[in-house]
Amino acid sequence: MILAANFKTNHTRKSTAAYLEALELFLDASPAGCDIRVYPPLSALLRADLYSHTKIGAQNFYPAIEGAYTGEVGAAQLNEFDIKNVLIGHSERRALLKETQEFIAQKFAFAATQGWEIIYCIGEPKDVRDSGFEAVAEYLWGEFDGIDISYDKLAVAYEPIWAIGTGVSAEVQDIAKVLDMLKDKLKDTPLLYGGSVNADNLSSIISLKSCDGALIGGAALDVANFCKLIQIAQK
């Protein structure tokens, strides 16, 4: 079971340090028995090797060790923090930052050469969802163009775009249908769900047979809330 907190553009270095300290104390007293990951903003990264129970990851990176890429962060910078865990393909980077599937595939291939753990994000917009399940399946498989699904450190996060940050999660039966479809082809690859996950729906989502965890945004920004979600997963 993977529970991952994506801070997006929230938290500072100071608040992230306080968050991780509280999270580590909680996990010391109540071991989660699952894979706990936190993705702060790049400016708030802390040394991953300082934490016993929590994996620290990067929300973004440029697919290079270093070089003339103004404003970007490469492997040399992430290695300084012992970061070995990254998000790739999040819909906000696809839509807002105009990352193409070709560039996303380049990032994936580079991350694989570094041996990093990858959470690869996929998800359909509302108009595709409204066109029916076959349209959803076709759209999602298109987001695997150029992606090595056999990579052994891969987890896939299904996040319907229309459910991200809206407070409206997909219906459980619809999540199950998509995750079952993905599991049929991705086999042993862990599958996560993301999109307005909260304390009210987490249990029913992670109880699905093809669900291996959750990628959580707003509901994980407060450490007490994230600890509550971990407790729900423990049960």
C-alpha positions in Angstrom: 0.0 0.0 0.0 1.4 3.4 -1.0 0.1 6.6 0.5 1.6 9.7 -1.1 1.1 13.4 -0.2 1.6 15.8 -3.0 2.1 19.4 -1.6 2.0 21.0 -5.1 2.9 24.7 -4.6 2.2 24.7 -0.8 4.5 24.6 2.2 7.9 26.2 2.8 11.1 24.6 3.9 10.3 25.5 7.5 6.7 24.1 7.4 7.8 21.0 5.5 10.4 20.3 8.2 7.8 20.7 10.9 5.4 18.5 8.9 7.9 15.7 8.5 9.0 15.8 12.1 5.4 15.4 13.2 4.8 12.6 10.7 7.9 10.7 11.8 6.9 10.9 15.4 3.4 9.6 14.5 4.9 6.7 12.5 7.4 6.0 15.3 4.4 5.4 17.7 2.1 3.8 15.1 4.0 2.2 12.2 2.0 2.4 9.0 3.0 -0.9 7.5 2.9 0.7 4.1 4.9 3.0 1.8 4.6 6.6 2.9 5.8 9.3 0.5 5.8 13.1 0.6 6.4 15.4 -2.3 7.2 19.0 -1.2 7.9 21.9 -3.5 11.5 21.8 -4.9 12.4 24.8 -2.8 11.4 22.8 0.4 13.2 19.6 -0.3 15.0 18.1 2.7 17.5 15.3 2.9 15.6 12.1 2.3 18.1 10.0 4.2 17.3 11.8 7.4 13.8 10.2 7.7 13.2 6.6 8.7 9.6 6.1 7.8 8.9 8.6 5.0 10.2 8.7 1.4 10.8 12.3 0.2 10.2 12.8 -3.5 10.4 15.5 -6.1 7.3 16.8 -7.9 9.4 17.7 -11.0 12.8 17.6 -12.6 14.6 18.2 -15.9 15.8 15.1 -17.6 19.5 15.8 -17.3 22.2 15.5 -14.7 23.0 19.2 -15.0 23.4 21.8 -17.8 22.1 25.1 -19.3 18.4 24.7 -18.3 17.5 28.0 -16.7 15.1 27.6 -13.8 15.2 23.8 -13.9 16.4 21.2 -11.4 18.4 18.2 -12.6 19.7 14.9 -11.1 22.8 16.6 -9.6 20.5 18.8 -7.5 18.2 16.0 -6.4 21.1 13.7 -5.6 22.4 16.3 -3.1 19.2 15.6 -1.2 19.3 11.9 -1.7 16.0 12.1 -3.7 15.2 8.8 -5.4 11.5 9.2 -5.9 9.7 11.4 -8.5 6.3 12.3 -9.9 5.9 12.3 -13.7 3.0 13.2 -15.9 0.8 15.0 -13.5 -2.2 16.6 -15.4 -1.3 20.0 -14.0 2.1 19.9 -15.7 0.5 18.5 -18.9 -2.1 21.3 -19.0 -0.5 24.3 -17.2 3.1 23.8 -18.1 2.4 22.3 -21.6 4.4 19.1 -21.1 3.9 16.9 -24.2 3.7 13.2 -24.1 7.1 13.1 -25.9 8.8 15.2 -23.2 7.1 13.2 -20.4 8.4 10.0 -22.0 11.9 11.5 -22.0 11.6 12.4 -18.3 10.5 8.8 -17.6 13.3 7.2 -19.5 15.9 9.5 -17.8 14.4 8.7 -14.3 14.6 5.0 -15.1 18.4 5.4 -16.0 18.8 6.9 -12.5 17.0 4.0 -10.8 14.4 6.3 -9.3 11.0 5.2 -8.1 8.4 6.8 -10.3 4.7 7.6 -9.7 3.4 8.1 -13.2 0.2 10.0 -13.4 -2.6 9.5 -16.0 -6.2 10.8 -16.2 -8.9 11.9 -18.5 -10.7 15.2 -18.8 -14.5 15.5 -18.3 -15.4 15.6 -22.0 -13.6 12.2 -22.5 -15.4 10.8 -19.4 -18.7 11.9 -20.8 -18.0 10.1 -24.0 -18.0 6.7 -22.2 -15.7 4.0 -20.9 -14.1 3.1 -24.2 -13.1 6.7 -24.8 -11.6 6.8 -21.3 -9.6 3.6 -21.9 -8.3 4.9 -25.3 -7.3 8.2 -23.8 -5.5 6.6 -20.8 -3.6 4.1 -22.9 -2.5 7.1 -25.1 -0.8 8.5 -22.0 1.5 5.4 -22.0 3.0 6.2 -25.4 6.8 5.9 -24.9 6.5 4.7 -21.3 8.3 1.5 -20.3 5.5 -0.2 -18.3 7.9 -3.0 -17.4 10.0 -0.7 -15.3 10.2 -2.4 -11.9 10.1 0.8 -9.8 6.9 2.1 -11.4 3.6 2.9 -9.7 0.7 4.4 -11.7 -1.6 7.0 -10.3 -5.0 7.3 -12.0 -6.3 10.8 -11.4 -9.3 11.8 -13.5 -8.6 15.5 -14.3 -12.1 16.6 -13.5 -11.8 15.3 -9.9 -8.4 16.9 -9.0 -8.9 19.7 -6.5 -12.6 19.9 -7.1 -13.9 18.1 -4.1 -15.7 15.7 -6.4 -14.2 12.2 -6.5 -15.1 9.7 -9.1 -17.8 7.1 -8.1 -16.2 4.1 -6.5 -17.6 1.7 -9.1 -16.1 3.9 -11.9 -12.7 3.9 -10.2 -12.9 0.2 -9.9 -13.7 -0.3 -13.5 -10.7 1.8 -14.7 -8.3 0.3 -12.2 -9.4 -3.2 -13.2 -8.8 -2.3 -16.8 -5.3 -1.0 -16.0 -4.4 -3.9 -13.8 -5.3 -6.3 -16.6 -2.4 -4.9 -18.6 0.0 -3.5 -16.0 -0.1 -6.7 -13.9 2.0 -6.3 -10.8 2.5 -2.5 -11.1 1.0 -0.8 -8.1 -2.1 1.3 -9.0 -3.0 4.4 -7.0 -6.1 6.6 -7.1 -6.0 10.4 -6.8 -8.6 13.1 -7.2 -10.2 14.7 -4.1 -9.3 11.8 -1.9 -10.3 12.5 1.7 -11.1 10.8 5.1 -14.7 10.1 3.9 -13.8 8.2 0.8 -10.3 6.7 1.3 -11.4 3.5 2.9 -13.8 2.6 0.1 -11.3 3.4 -2.5 -8.3 1.5 -1.2 -10.5 -1.5 -0.5 -11.0 -2.0 -4.2 -9.2 -5.2 -5.4 -7.1 -3.4 -8.0 -6.2 -0.4 -5.8 -2.8 -0.3 -4.1 -2.9 3.1 -2.5 -3.6 6.8 -3.1 -2.0 10.0 -4.3 -3.4 12.8 -2.1 -3.4 16.5 -2.5 -5.4 19.0 -0.4 -6.4 16.5 2.2 -2.7 15.8 3.0 -1.5 19.4 3.4 -2.2 19.3 7.1 0.0 16.6 8.8 -2.8 15.8 11.3 -5.1 15.0 8.4 -2.5 12.9 6.6 -1.9 11.0 9.8 -5.7 10.4 10.0 -5.6 9.0 6.5 -2.8 6.7 7.4 -4.8 5.4 10.3 -7.7 4.7 8.0 -5.4 2.8 5.7 -4.0 0.8 8.7 -7.5 -0.4 9.4 
